Amino acid sequence: MVSLRRQAHGRLFFYVENQGVYQWSTLQHGDDPPVFGRYEGRGRWAKEGVTLSEHLILMCLFEAVMCHAECQVSASWMAEHKLREITRTIPPLAVGPWRWTDTTFFARGGAFMCTARYPVTEGTKEYSVWIGAKTPEPLQFLKPLMDETWERATL
């Protein structure tokens, strides 16, 4: 949800994750100011490591994949080696991840992907994966990789 509100300390609150878990703000001055984030409206704002223009691009991709893609697939708790197979076809964007759940963005050939990393045990990582496209064609490469662990598939 996009919401523009003034905050204390000269920041502009402009975006919140759909369940209210994470919020983003930016400075009210500069050509492309840094973005700050925080959990559940508490604590200090921390630098996200991206500029406003980069964040807005990622925000559009996030909303497109999660809410507006005609064709979608998703899986939770995907092992890192399975994700590597997918990223051979859909590489990461040259923009840093969001700090919120280490959300990373990928795109190629009409397929767009967001991943959230979850450390499970020492040295092990698992991911939630959401992939979307306007038409089924860009997602056909996924069919041999899909099994019963995928929660959603509208291909």
CORRATA-V262516 format. One record per helix or strand of 2 or more residues. SS is the DSSP state (helix for helix, strand for strand). FROM is the first residue (numbers start at 1). LEN is the number of residues. Records with the same first field share a line. If there is no record, write none. Layout:
SS: FROM-LEN / FROM-LEN
//
This chain:
strand: 2-5 / 11-6 / 22-6 / 34-6 / 46-6 / 71-9 / 103-6 / 111-9 / 125-9 / 150-5
helix: 8-3 / 52-17 / 80-8 / 100-3 / 137-9
//
